[in-house]
Amino acid sequence: MASHAADIKELNQPVLEENKIILIWSATVWLVVMNTTMFNVALPSVLSELSLSSSTASWIVSGYSIVFALSTLTYSRLSDFLPIRKLLSIGLGLLAISSLIGFFSQNFVWLLSARLLQAAGAGAVPGLAMVLAGRYIPISRRGKAMAFISSAASLGFGLGPVIGGLITQYLGWHYLFVVTGFVLLLLPLFRKLLPQEETQKIKFDYLGGLLIGVGVTGLLLYLSTFKTPILLVSIAALLWLWRHIQKVSSPFIQPALLKNDQFVRLLGIGFGAFVSHFSALFLMPIMLAVLFNKEPATIGLLIFPGAILSAIAAQFIGRFIDRFGNIPLILFGQVFLIISTLSFGLLGNLSAYVILVTYMFMSTGFSALTSSISNEISRILDKSELGAGMGIAQLVQFFGGAFGVALTGLLIVWQGNLPEVEIYRNIFLGVTGLLLLTSIVFYQYKRRKGRQS
């Protein structure tokens, strides 16, 4: 009994300065996410200044997305063997160097290289944040930490278009790289506050990493090109990966993770949340411009309150998770997302302020759902699986966002002969249907968890 009590005491004693490290890491997440969204606003200026075609310029966005997704998983998996401190230092160093290259770039090749290198560095931030929280912050305080980090990402999504538009309009798109260059100032603080960890010597599964890279890259490219050969190559790589990870001693992805039904259910719920949120982020500016003739700056200001509310609500969401667990918050998030997509579809054409208020509901529900899912994953996985598990979760969620945007764009084209209001309504009702399916998945998860308890 005494030994058990000592173990519990040790688990609840902080091994790092939680408040400081979470605050600094959240600021870094905010910068990284904002870097993703604010550059999208600058694309027309880049296209014009460098005399690029739309298809060529799209690689600035899609290339960043592909490398970011893969690097997030890679850093998370490497954290099972290498110190988080070392991995984050590499990531932030790459981000700073690439920002310098991007600031002085004068042609497409250098600009694209800078963005790809930025993505390779930025991928360290979101995945390792969740690994750190899952590994070092006790369950009793983990919800607050993860919710705070998630709210920083939501704030980045909301602020990105506003700040990106202002910088591009008054200073030029080169100065967008200055914003991400500030991460270098945070590196000494991270190196001081992050715990010392030992390096484990293993034979790293390079082939597994390559196969998942080919598979995921192919799927993301297929979403933008819809070319069947790309899809076939992607499926072949993923099938080969499944056979490969059964044979090696330290696979890039442990097969046990993909055989864990509860983990896979959480991935499905997170996928649905990201599809709905990114579909809305894609459609809201279009609706505000087409239906209500709003200017870009006004559109950014109408979306911004939702991001701010999400950041404020994160504090209460985290405390609620720590007190009552993740299940009520997952249910809360799903209900809010369903209400929001229905409201967008049925009432979004009435007023721009309906869109503003509805997104406030959506961003709060999205923050609650993603925070509680990350926390729940950290609870159900063994520590030896935590790095890869968090990486896979981030990858699936990111893929859900890309899938949501691509599918929404495709549905707009397919319904081109319908009035705009009907197009938007049909898309949001379809997303509502997807959320209802993930609600069934959540019910299965909850019932299975109740049996295990």
HELIX and SHEET records of a PDB file:
HELIX    1   1 ALA A    2  ASN A   12  1                                  11    
HELIX    2   2 GLU A   18  GLU A   49  1                                  32    
HELIX    3   3 SER A   54  LEU A   78  1                                  25    
HELIX    4   4 ILE A   84  PHE A  103  1                                  20    
HELIX    5   5 PHE A  108  ALA A  122  1                                  15    
HELIX    6   6 ALA A  124  TYR A  136  1                                  13    
HELIX    7   7 ILE A  139  TYR A  170  1                                  32    
HELIX    8   8 TRP A  173  TYR A  175  5                                   3    
HELIX    9   9 LEU A  176  GLY A  181  1                                   6    
HELIX   10  10 VAL A  183  LEU A  193  1                                  11    
HELIX   11  11 TYR A  206  THR A  225  1                                  20    
HELIX   12  12 THR A  228  ILE A  245  1                                  18    
HELIX   13  13 PRO A  255  LYS A  259  1                                   5    
HELIX   14  14 ASP A  261  PHE A  292  1                                  32    
HELIX   15  15 PRO A  296  PHE A  324  1                                  29    
HELIX   16  16 ILE A  327  LEU A  347  1                                  21    
HELIX   17  17 ALA A  352  ILE A  380  1                                  29    
HELIX   18  18 LYS A  383  TRP A  414  1                                  32    
HELIX   19  19 GLU A  420  GLN A  452  1                                  33    
END                                                                             
